[in-house]
Amino acid sequence: MTVERWIRVIAGLFIMVSLALGVEGSPVFVSRWALAFTAFVGLNLFQFGFSNVCPMGFFLRKLGVPDVAPCETKTE
C-alpha cells in the first residue's frame, strides 16, 4: 500500500476510536473531549487535500512506505 492509502486507513481508524471514546452512549466512553481528536484528524485531512502535506506521511515515509505502488507511474 502507498502512503496516501495508509493515511486514509489510519485516519479512519483514529476517527472511529475517538468517536467510540467520546460519544456518551458508547460502552467505552471516556470523555466528550475525545471528540476533539476527531476534529483534529478531520482538520488534518482537510489541509492535506489542499496542500498534499500530512504529518502522518512523514512518519510513514521514514518507515519505508512507498509513495507510489510498484505498478503505478508518477505523472506529476
N, C-alpha and C positions, 0 to 999 in steps of 0.2 A: 504494500500500500504506500501511497505517496504522503508527503507532509500535509497537503491540503485535506486529504481524506481522513488522516489521523486527527487533525484539528476538529473536523466535524464530529467524529466519533467521541472524542474526549469532551468537547463542548456539550454534546447531547447528554453524555453521562453525568457531567457536572451539574447540568440544569436539572436532570431528573433527581439526583441525590439531594440537591439543595431544596427542591420543591418538597421532597419527602420529609426533609428535616424542618421545613418552615411552615407547612400547612397544618393547622391545628387539628384537623380530623385524621391526620396520619398516625399510624401506630408507632412510628419512630420520631414523632415530633420532639424537637429540642427547643427551638426559639423561633419567633417570627423574624428575627434578624438573619436567619439563614437565607431568607429571600433576597437579602442584599447581595449575596453571592450570585444569585440568578441574574440580577440586574447587571452585575459586574461582567459576567460572561456574555450577556446579551450586548452590552456596550462594546466589548472587545470584538465580538463578531461583526457588529455594525461598522466599526472603524476598519476592520480587516477587509470588508467588502470594498471600501473606498481606497485604502492605502496599500493593500496587499502586504501589510506588516502585522505580524502576530507574535506576541511574546512566547507563546507555546511553540511556534515554529522554530524559534531559535534553539530551544531545548531539544526538539525532535531532530533538527539537523546535527546538533552536537552528538546525538545518539546514533547517527548514521542513517537516518531515514532519508530515502532519495526524494528529490523534488519532482521527478517525473518517473512514471512506470517504465520498465525496460523496453516495452514495445511502442512507447509513445515517442514522438519527437517534439521538441520545444520549438514553437514558431513565433515567439515574441520578438 
